[in-house]
Amino acid sequence: VQLQASGGGLVQAGGSLRLSCAASERTFGSYAMGWFRQAPGKEREFVASINWNGVSKKYTDSVKGRFIISRDNAKNTVALQMNSLKPEDTAVYYCAAARNPNIVIVTTLYDYWGQGTLVTVSS
């Protein structure tokens, strides 16, 4: 499975961005999907995950109430709507796919990774 992330950019604090990730295969519909981020000098961290049918979602505490993960299996896409952005959200954001239909929050349990898209939030 190839993943292509897009939608990053520069935004002021309090603003919004929508990231999108397109998958190359229809088997995408049976995989859990996730978004991770990596800030300069820091480890890659979990942001959000969604199960195969979009019913179950999980977020890291720092983005709860601000970010929304969603998926469209008919279009093989997953999105991350990011609202009320803060400077500490600045990072390269990666989408990932796991050959597991349920929520996955552990980095090493994901099987496929996109190339990353840079989000910069200015204060």
C-alpha positions as CSV (number, residue, x, y, z in Angstrom):
1,V,0.0,0.0,0.0
2,Q,1.3,3.4,-0.9
3,L,0.2,6.4,1.0
4,Q,0.4,10.0,-0.1
5,A,-0.2,12.7,2.5
6,S,-1.0,16.3,1.6
7,G,-2.5,19.5,3.0
8,G,0.3,20.8,5.2
9,G,1.4,24.4,5.3
10,L,1.9,27.5,7.3
11,V,-1.0,28.8,9.5
12,Q,-1.4,31.2,12.3
13,A,-2.2,30.1,15.8
14,G,-5.9,29.5,16.1
15,G,-6.3,28.6,12.5
16,S,-7.2,25.4,10.8
17,L,-5.7,22.9,8.3
18,R,-7.1,19.7,6.8
19,L,-4.6,17.0,6.0
20,S,-5.5,14.2,3.6
21,C,-3.9,10.9,2.9
22,A,-4.7,8.8,-0.2
23,A,-4.1,5.1,-0.3
24,S,-3.2,3.2,-3.5
25,E,-5.2,0.0,-2.8
26,R,-8.8,-0.9,-2.2
27,T,-7.6,-3.2,0.7
28,F,-7.3,0.2,2.5
29,G,-10.9,-0.4,3.6
30,S,-9.9,-3.2,5.9
31,Y,-7.0,-1.4,7.6
32,A,-6.8,0.8,10.7
33,M,-5.4,4.2,9.8
34,G,-3.4,6.7,11.9
35,W,-1.8,10.1,11.9
36,F,1.5,10.7,13.7
37,R,3.7,13.7,13.9
38,Q,7.4,14.4,14.5
39,A,8.6,17.8,15.7
40,P,12.3,18.8,15.3
41,G,14.5,16.9,17.8
42,K,11.6,14.8,19.1
43,E,10.4,11.3,18.7
44,R,7.5,10.5,16.3
45,E,4.3,10.5,18.3
46,F,0.8,9.2,17.9
47,V,-1.9,11.8,17.1
48,A,-5.0,9.9,16.0
49,S,-6.3,6.6,14.8
50,I,-9.5,5.3,13.2
51,N,-10.7,1.8,12.8
52,W,-11.5,0.1,9.5
53,N,-15.1,1.4,9.2
54,G,-14.7,4.8,10.9
55,V,-16.8,4.0,13.9
56,S,-14.0,4.0,16.5
57,K,-11.5,6.8,16.9
58,K,-8.8,7.6,19.4
59,Y,-6.8,10.8,19.9
60,T,-3.8,11.8,22.0
61,D,-4.8,14.0,24.8
62,S,-3.2,17.1,23.5
63,V,-5.4,17.2,20.4
64,K,-8.7,16.0,21.8
65,G,-11.5,18.5,21.0
66,R,-9.4,20.2,18.3
67,F,-8.6,17.5,15.8
68,I,-11.0,15.1,14.0
69,I,-9.9,12.0,12.1
70,S,-12.2,10.6,9.4
71,R,-12.1,8.3,6.4
72,D,-13.8,7.6,3.2
73,N,-13.3,4.0,2.1
74,A,-15.0,4.6,-1.2
75,K,-12.3,7.1,-2.1
76,N,-9.4,5.3,-0.2
77,T,-8.7,8.4,1.8
78,V,-8.3,9.4,5.4
79,A,-8.3,13.0,6.7
80,L,-7.2,14.9,9.7
81,Q,-9.1,18.1,10.4
82,M,-7.0,20.3,12.6
83,N,-8.7,23.3,14.4
84,S,-7.5,25.8,17.0
85,L,-3.9,25.1,16.0
86,K,-1.2,25.9,18.4
87,P,2.5,26.5,17.8
88,E,3.3,23.2,19.6
89,D,1.4,21.4,16.8
90,T,4.2,22.3,14.5
91,A,5.6,19.1,13.1
92,V,5.9,16.8,10.1
93,Y,2.6,14.8,10.0
94,Y,2.6,11.3,8.7
95,C,-0.3,9.0,7.8
96,A,0.1,5.3,8.3
97,A,-1.9,2.1,7.7
98,A,-2.0,-1.1,9.8
99,R,-3.1,-4.5,8.6
100,N,-5.3,-4.6,11.6
101,P,-8.9,-3.4,11.4
102,N,-9.0,-2.1,15.0
103,I,-7.5,1.1,16.5
104,V,-3.7,1.1,16.6
105,I,-1.8,3.6,18.6
106,V,1.7,2.1,18.6
107,T,4.1,3.3,16.0
108,T,5.8,0.0,15.4
109,L,2.5,-1.8,14.7
110,Y,1.9,0.2,11.5
111,D,2.9,-1.5,8.3
112,Y,2.8,1.3,5.8
113,W,3.8,5.0,6.0
114,G,3.3,8.1,3.9
115,Q,6.1,10.6,3.2
116,G,5.0,13.2,5.6
117,T,3.6,16.8,5.2
118,L,4.9,19.8,7.1
119,V,2.6,21.8,9.4
120,T,3.9,25.0,10.7
121,V,1.9,27.1,13.2
122,S,3.1,30.6,13.9
123,S,2.4,32.4,17.1
